[in-house]
Amino acid sequence: MSASTDIRLPPGPGSPRRVNGALFLAARIRAFRRWHEQFGDIYFVDIANFGPTVVIRGAELHRKVFTAKANILHAGDNALGRTLGPGSIFSMDEDQHLAERRKLLPPFHGERMRSYESLVEAEANREMDRWPVDEPFPTLKSFNSITLRVILRAVFGAEGKELAELEQIIPPITRYGQMRVASSLLMRDYGRFSPGGRGERLMTRFHEIIRTLIDKHLADPGLADRIDILALMLNSDLQEGRAVDYQATGEELMTILVAGHETTASSLAWNIERITRHPEVLDRLTAEARTDQNEYRLAVINEVLRTRPVIGMTGRSVFAESFELDGWKLPAGTRILCNIRETNVDPSAHPEADRFNPDRYVGKKPDTYSWIPFGGGLRRCLGAAFAQMEMDIVLRTLLRRFDLAATSRPPEGERFKGLAYAPSRGGVAMVRYRDGKPPARLEPQVAAGAR
């Protein structure tokens, strides 16, 4: 039997592909949940401007997708990868992806990652110095500022003029990039005043700044001792005898920023939204912050990531002739969307799944396939451990400086910001100084090389 006649697709909604496309853009959470209720853990839907798609939820289905061979399922053919460019790990597959992952992975783990903790604390303190006291305010903007500066310093190794300019141009670049992911047609360059035109000029300036940073790094006699990730990337190229590719290096730096800036900030805002509505959790966190322990704080972070994942889905595409999944045979070109949100609240994997209960992760690591806020397999987010460290240090800094007020306000809804889901009101908080006055504190020493 030929491959074409042997194809077996799961059932799914029979609605027109244009209707499905509109729902995908405007109401995907509700639509996908309703289709799961109707068709179960796996269904087929044809989505305009996206293509034939199989949506799945559940640990076992995700295990099969995440462990599939790299030459069977690809992930590089996606709008984000095309937007970031061929130098981005998001646009790579198979051997190229694996080589890039091996190059980038070491800085995000172990002692190298822990060397960034003092930098994170310094940036958190810098931003929190400006926080209003005894009045409600949305925390998301502040967290965006913290995570942006952490990445620009720890990853880009930027300081001074370059740091200041990147802080100014990155937010609009991010907005235009999100528009491009949503509609490549909208973001074509129709002239200097069009969104596409403005976006192109900003990206040109971004790469000019990156070229300056690379040249400064290469001229630094202490390059081998620097700890910023750009320095580690350049040292790897030099040790392997590779010429430095300025464009590709800039695209990879932008990838790390896109993956770890707004997403981590949104998760921090969700932490505030959740813990202020659970006074018993807030009390335990506050008490722990006065010690050197962080077990409960990490459990809270993991529970927030489970119940309020900022990325709703992760995807693959069938690259081989076909791919068998749960008794169905999917043809080449079929997209597979792993429903992170619905898997994270699967009651068969998470007892009392609707309950916010950080104790489920005290002394226990989350399951690899039923807790997937960072995706899974060889495409799992490279910066997952870095993001969790960053959230840990920021929350610790906050709880040591301030008393955070609990609230009886209704939960905040979700707002899609083009890449991440954030609290609809920005994670509103109200803080007050302990003992009624700002704490006397010493600035932590930032490790050399992240200057």
C-alpha positions in Angstrom: 0.0 0.0 0.0 1.4 3.4 -0.9 2.1 6.0 1.8 -0.6 8.3 0.4 -3.4 5.6 0.9 -2.0 4.4 4.2 -2.5 7.8 5.9 -4.8 7.8 8.9 -5.7 11.1 10.5 -7.5 11.4 13.8 -11.0 13.0 13.9 -11.4 16.7 14.5 -13.7 19.7 13.9 -15.1 19.9 10.4 -15.2 23.7 10.5 -13.7 25.6 7.5 -10.0 26.3 7.6 -10.5 30.0 7.6 -12.7 29.8 10.6 -10.1 27.6 12.3 -7.4 30.2 11.4 -9.5 33.0 13.0 -10.0 30.9 16.2 -6.3 30.1 16.2 -5.4 33.8 16.2 -8.1 35.2 18.5 -9.4 32.4 20.8 -7.0 29.4 20.6 -7.2 28.5 24.3 -11.0 28.2 24.4 -11.2 26.6 20.9 -8.4 24.0 21.6 -9.9 23.2 25.0 -13.4 22.7 23.5 -12.0 20.4 20.8 -10.1 18.4 23.3 -13.4 17.9 25.2 -15.1 16.8 22.0 -12.4 14.6 20.5 -10.1 13.6 23.3 -6.3 13.8 23.6 -5.5 13.9 19.9 -7.4 15.6 17.0 -6.8 17.0 13.5 -7.6 20.5 12.5 -6.8 22.3 9.2 -5.8 25.9 10.1 -5.5 28.7 7.4 -2.0 30.2 7.1 -0.7 27.4 9.4 -1.6 24.1 7.7 -2.8 20.6 8.5 -2.3 20.2 12.2 -2.6 17.5 14.9 -3.1 18.8 18.4 -2.1 16.6 21.3 -2.1 16.6 25.1 -1.0 14.2 27.7 2.3 12.8 29.0 2.5 9.7 26.8 1.7 11.4 23.5 4.3 14.1 24.3 6.8 11.5 25.2 6.4 10.0 21.7 6.8 13.3 20.0 9.7 14.6 22.2 11.7 11.4 21.8 11.2 11.0 18.0 14.4 11.1 16.0 15.5 14.5 14.7 15.3 13.4 11.1 11.7 12.3 11.6 10.2 15.4 13.2 11.6 18.9 12.6 11.0 22.1 14.4 13.0 24.7 12.5 10.3 25.5 9.9 8.3 28.0 11.9 7.4 31.7 11.8 9.6 32.6 14.7 12.7 30.9 13.2 12.1 32.6 9.9 11.7 35.9 11.7 14.9 35.6 13.7 17.0 34.3 10.7 19.1 31.3 9.8 21.6 31.9 12.5 18.9 31.3 15.2 18.7 27.9 16.8 14.9 28.1 16.3 15.4 27.8 12.6 17.8 24.8 12.7 17.2 21.0 12.6 19.2 17.8 12.9 23.0 18.0 13.1 23.1 21.8 12.7 20.6 22.2 15.6 22.5 19.7 17.8 25.9 21.4 17.2 24.4 24.8 18.1 22.7 23.4 21.2 26.0 21.9 22.4 27.7 25.2 21.9 25.1 27.2 23.8 24.1 24.8 26.6 27.1 25.0 29.0 26.6 28.7 30.1 23.0 28.0 31.2 23.9 25.2 33.7 26.1 24.5 36.7 28.6 26.8 38.2 28.7 29.0 35.1 25.0 29.8 35.5 25.3 30.5 39.3 28.0 33.1 38.5 25.1 35.3 37.2 23.2 35.3 40.5 24.8 38.5 41.8 24.1 40.3 38.6 20.4 39.3 38.8 20.2 40.6 42.4 21.8 43.9 41.4 19.4 44.5 38.6 16.4 43.5 40.8 17.5 46.0 43.5 18.1 48.7 40.9 14.6 48.4 39.6 12.9 47.9 43.0 14.5 51.1 44.2 11.9 52.9 42.1 8.9 50.9 43.3 6.0 52.9 44.9 5.2 52.0 48.5 1.7 51.5 49.9 0.0 51.8 46.5 -1.0 49.2 44.0 1.1 49.0 40.8 1.5 46.5 37.9 4.8 44.6 38.3 5.1 43.4 34.7 6.8 46.5 33.4 9.4 46.4 36.1 10.0 42.7 35.6 10.5 43.3 31.8 13.1 45.9 32.7 14.9 43.5 35.0 15.0 40.6 32.6 16.0 42.8 29.7 19.0 44.2 31.5 20.0 40.8 32.9 20.1 39.4 29.4 21.9 42.4 27.9 24.6 42.2 30.5 24.9 38.4 31.2 24.3 37.3 27.6 25.4 40.2 25.4 28.1 41.5 27.8 26.8 45.0 27.0 27.6 48.1 29.2 27.7 51.8 28.8 26.5 53.3 25.4 25.7 49.9 23.9 23.6 48.8 26.9 21.7 52.1 26.9 20.9 52.0 23.2 19.9 48.3 23.2 17.5 49.0 26.1 15.8 51.6 23.9 15.5 49.6 20.7 14.8 46.1 22.0 11.2 46.8 23.1 10.1 48.1 19.7 12.1 45.4 17.9 10.2 42.8 20.0 6.8 44.4 19.1 7.6 44.4 15.4 8.9 40.9 15.6 5.7 39.7 17.2 3.8 41.4 14.4 5.9 39.6 11.8 5.3 36.2 13.4 1.5 37.0 13.3 1.6 38.2 9.7 4.6 38.3 7.4 2.5 40.1 4.8 1.8 43.0 7.3 5.5 43.3 8.1 6.8 43.6 4.6 8.8 46.8 4.0 6.3 49.2 2.4 8.4 52.3 3.1 10.0 54.1 6.0 6.8 54.8 7.9 5.4 51.2 7.5 5.8 48.8 10.5 7.9 46.6 8.3 10.1 49.5 7.3 10.6 50.7 10.9 11.3 47.1 12.0 14.0 46.6 9.3 15.7 49.8 10.3 15.7 48.9 14.0 17.1 45.4 13.1 19.9 47.0 11.0 20.8 49.2 13.9 20.7 46.1 16.3 23.2 44.3 14.1 25.5 47.3 14.0 25.6 47.4 17.8 26.2 43.7 17.9 29.1 44.1 15.5 30.6 46.8 17.8 30.2 44.5 20.8 31.8 41.6 19.1 34.8 43.8 18.0 35.2 45.1 21.6 35.1 41.5 22.9 37.7 40.3 20.4 40.0 43.2 21.3 39.7 42.5 25.0 42.8 40.7 26.2 40.7 39.2 29.0 38.2 37.6 26.6 39.0 34.2 27.9 38.1 35.2 31.5 34.8 36.9 30.7 31.6 35.1 31.8 29.0 36.7 29.5 27.6 34.3 26.9 28.8 36.3 23.9 32.3 35.9 25.1 31.8 32.1 25.5 30.4 31.9 22.0 33.4 33.8 20.6 35.9 31.7 22.6 34.2 28.6 21.2 34.6 29.9 17.6 38.2 30.8 18.2 39.1 27.5 19.8 37.5 25.6 16.9 39.2 27.7 14.4 36.0 29.1 13.0 35.7 32.6 11.6 33.3 34.8 13.6 30.0 35.1 11.7 28.7 38.5 12.8 25.2 38.1 11.4 24.6 34.6 12.8 26.0 35.6 16.2 23.6 38.5 16.3 20.7 36.3 15.3 21.5 33.8 18.1 21.8 36.6 20.6 18.4 37.9 19.6 17.0 34.4 19.9 18.2 34.1 23.5 16.7 37.5 24.2 13.3 36.6 22.6 13.2 33.3 24.5 14.2 34.6 27.9 13.1 38.2 28.3 9.4 38.7 28.0 8.6 35.1 29.0 10.5 35.2 32.3 9.1 38.7 33.1 5.6 37.3 32.5 6.2 34.3 34.7 7.4 36.6 37.5 4.2 38.7 37.1 2.2 35.5 37.4 4.1 34.6 40.5 3.0 37.8 42.1 -0.6 37.3 40.9 -0.8 33.8 42.3 1.0 34.3 45.7 -0.9 37.4 46.6 -4.1 35.4 46.3 -2.8 32.6 48.6 -1.8 34.2 51.9 -0.6 30.9 53.4 1.8 30.5 50.5 2.9 34.1 50.8 3.6 33.7 54.6 5.8 30.6 54.0 7.7 32.4 51.2 8.3 35.4 53.3 9.6 33.3 56.2 11.9 31.3 53.9 13.3 34.4 52.3 14.9 35.4 55.6 16.9 32.2 55.4 19.4 30.7 52.9 16.8 28.1 51.8 14.9 28.2 48.6 13.2 24.8 48.3 9.7 26.1 48.8 10.3 29.1 46.6 11.4 26.8 43.7 8.3 24.7 44.4 6.1 27.8 44.1 7.8 28.8 40.8 7.2 25.3 39.4 3.5 25.4 40.4 3.0 28.8 38.8 4.7 27.5 35.6 2.3 24.5 35.7 -0.9 26.5 36.3 0.0 29.7 34.4 2.4 28.7 31.6 3.4 31.7 29.5 3.9 29.6 26.4 0.8 27.6 25.5 2.2 25.2 22.9 5.3 23.8 21.3 5.4 22.3 17.9 7.0 19.9 15.5 6.5 19.1 11.8 6.6 15.7 10.2 9.7 15.7 7.9 9.8 12.0 7.0 7.2 10.4 4.7 5.0 9.8 7.7 4.9 9.5 11.4 2.9 7.1 13.5 1.3 8.5 16.6 -1.2 6.7 18.9 -2.4 4.5 16.0 -2.7 7.3 13.5 -0.4 7.8 10.5 0.4 11.5 9.8 1.7 12.5 6.4 4.8 14.6 5.8 4.1 18.3 6.3 1.7 17.7 9.1 2.3 20.0 12.1 2.0 18.6 15.6 1.1 21.0 18.4 1.8 19.8 21.9 -0.7 21.5 24.1 1.4 22.6 27.1 -1.5 24.3 28.9 -3.9 21.4 28.8 -1.2 18.8 29.7 0.0 20.8 32.7 -3.5 20.6 34.2 -4.2 17.0 33.2 -5.9 15.6 36.4 -4.6 12.1 35.6 -1.1 13.4 36.0 -1.7 16.1 38.6 -4.0 15.3 41.5 -6.3 18.2 42.3 -5.0 19.8 39.1 -7.2 22.9 39.5 -5.8 23.6 43.0 -2.7 25.9 43.4 -0.6 23.7 45.6 3.2 24.2 45.6 3.7 21.4 48.1 3.3 19.0 45.2 6.9 20.0 44.2 8.5 20.2 47.6 11.3 17.7 47.5 10.1 16.4 44.2 11.1 17.3 40.6 8.3 17.8 38.1 7.6 15.0 35.6 9.4 15.3 32.3 6.4 14.8 30.1 3.4 16.0 32.2 5.0 19.3 33.3 6.3 20.9 30.1 6.2 24.7 30.4 9.7 24.7 28.7 8.8 22.1 26.1 10.7 18.9 25.9 13.2 16.6 24.2 16.1 18.0 22.2 14.1 21.2 21.7 13.5 21.9 25.4 14.3 25.5 26.2 18.0 26.0 26.6 17.5 28.7 29.2 15.0 26.8 31.4 17.4 26.5 34.4 18.6 30.1 33.9 15.0 31.4 33.9 14.2 29.5 37.1 17.3 30.8 38.8 16.4 34.4 37.7 12.9 34.1 39.1 14.3 32.6 42.3 16.7 35.5 42.9 14.2 38.2 41.9 11.5 36.8 44.3 14.1 36.4 47.1 15.2 40.0 46.6 11.6 41.3 46.7 10.6 39.3 49.8 13.7 40.4 51.7 13.2 44.1 50.9 9.4 44.4 51.2 6.3 43.0 52.8 4.0 42.0 49.9 0.4 42.5 50.6 -2.1 39.7 50.0 -5.3 40.5 48.2 -8.9 39.3 47.9 -9.3 40.7 44.3 -10.5 38.2 41.7 -7.8 36.4 39.7 -6.3 38.3 36.8 -7.2 37.1 33.4 -4.7 36.3 30.6 -3.5 38.7 28.0 -1.6 37.4 24.9 1.3 39.7 24.2 2.3 38.1 20.9 4.7 35.6 22.4 3.8 35.1 26.0 0.6 35.1 28.1 0.8 37.6 30.9 -1.6 38.7 33.7 -4.2 41.0 32.2 -3.6 43.8 34.7 0.2 43.2 34.8 0.5 41.3 38.1 -0.7 44.1 40.4 1.2 44.2 43.8 1.3 46.5 46.8 4.5 46.6 48.9 5.6 48.3 52.0 9.0 48.5 53.6 9.8 46.3 56.6 9.9 48.4 59.8 8.5 51.3 57.8 11.8 52.4 56.1 14.0 51.4 53.2 16.5 48.7 54.2 20.1 49.5 54.3 21.8 47.3 51.8 25.1 46.7 50.1 25.3 46.3 46.4 26.3 42.7 45.5 29.6 42.3 43.7 29.0 41.5 40.1 31.5 38.9 38.7 34.2 40.2 36.4 33.4 39.6 32.7 29.8 40.6 33.0 30.9 44.3 33.3 
